[in-house]
Amino acid sequence: EEDALMGLEQLLNQNSTLQKELKKVKEQMFATGSKTVGEEQKVGAATFITHNFGNTDRDIMSSWIDAQKAQNRPVFVIGLGNVNGKLTYIAAASKKAVEESQLDAGKISKKLLSQFGGRGGGKASFAQGSLPADVDVRQLFQKAKELLPKGGGK
């Protein structure tokens, strides 16, 4: 019985270590500066990037968002993911998107989320919120695209 408990404890420790390693690898994978996951479209002068992570971790989503936002071009990005049973929304606009295309992630997100029964908001470069679990993700991404300015910026 004592050996079984020790074996179980070793398995739990190993599982915890592997979970931490997996999380670190995923964060690195999603945070690379090169094209990773997501669907990319041109809308006006900006590039609109979206990704549905499914069941995920907030840190993984944040790493991906930060990498996209850091690009030296006008980028507006939205990531969705089921984090601890809640549909989590994160959006960001790169510095060039805010300055050159007048994109405001906070205002766009507040308007978008309210149309889908969610809530949230933020500032021009970063916004976050939550949505009901039954939201049609494709429809949400399409509506977000429609909210982006179609003009060419400055």
N, C-alpha and C positions, 0 to 999 in steps of 0.2 A: 504494500500500500504506500509506503514511504517512497519507494522507487517510482511508482506511478505519479505521485505528486511532484517529485523532482523532475520527471520527464515532462509533465504537463507545464511546469513552470519554465523549463527550458524552451518548450515549443512556443509559449506565450511571449517570452523574451525575443526569440528568433522572429516571430511574426511581427512584433513591434519594430524591430530593427529593419526588417524587410519593407514594412509599410513606410518607414521614414526614408529609406533609400529610394523607393519607388516614387514617393512624393518629390524628392529632390531631383530625380531624373526627369520627371514630368515637367517640373518647373523650368529646368534648364532647356528641355526640348521646346517648350512653348515660349520661352523668353529669348530665343535666338533672334538676331536682327534680320536674318533672311526670311523669306516667305515660309511660313509654317502652315498652320491650319487656318481655315476660314475661307469665306467666299468674298472675292474682291470685285467691285464694280466702280466705274467712273460715274460720278454725279456732279455735274458742273465742273468746277475746278478741283474738286476734292476726290479722293479715293475713299469709298465706303466699304468697310470690311466688317463682316459678321461671322460669328461662330456660335453654335449651340454645343456646349461641352457635355450635355447630358449630366449624369451623376458625377460630381466633381468636388473639388476643394476650392475655397475662395482664394487661397494663395496661388494656385495654378492659374485661375482666371486672371488674377491681378498681374501676375508675371507676364502673361500674354498681352494683356491690355497695355501695360507699361512699355513693352517692346514695340508694339504697334504705334503707340503715341509718340515714341521717341524718334520716329522716322523724320527725316529732313524734307518732308513734302506735306501738302495738305491732306490729312487723313482724319476720317471720322470712323470710330470703331465701336461695335457693340458686341459684348459677350453675354451669353445666358448660360446658366447652369443650375442644376438641382443641388443645392448645398444644404445638407442636414434636413432634407425634406421640404425645403422652400425654394421656389424658383427665384433665383437671384439675378439681377440685371446690373451690368457695369458698362458704362460708356465713357469714351474719351475723345478729345479732339487734340491733334498735334498742335504745336505752337504755330506752325504755318497755317493750319486750318483756322485757328482762332484769329490770327492777324490778317491773313490774306483773303480768306473766304467768309469771314465773320460768322463762323460756326460757333454755336454756344451749346455745349453738351448738356448743361443744366436745364436750359429752357426747352430744348428739343426733347430731352428725357421726361421732363415734367409733363409736357403736353402728350407725349406718346404713352407714357405709363397710365395716365388718367383715362385714356381711350380704351384701355384693356383691363380696367379694374385694379390697376396696381398703384403704387405710390412711390415717390422718390424725387430726386432732383440733385442739384449740385451747382458747381461753378462752370465757367466756360470750358475749362480744359478737362473736367472730370465730373461724372455723375454716377449715382447708384440708386438702386431701389429694389423692390420686390413685386412679384406678379402672382396672380392665382395660378395654381398648378395646371389648369386646363387650357391655358392660353395657346392659340395656334401660332407657333413660332414663325412659320413662313409669313403669315399675315402680319405679324408684328414687325418683322424685318422689312416687309414691303411698305408698310405704313411709315416706318422710320425713313426709308429712302424718299418717300413722297414729301416728308417734312424738311429734307435738306434743300438748301438754296440751289437752284439750277443755273444761276448766273456764273460768270467766269471769275468772280472775285475782283480784286484790284488789278 
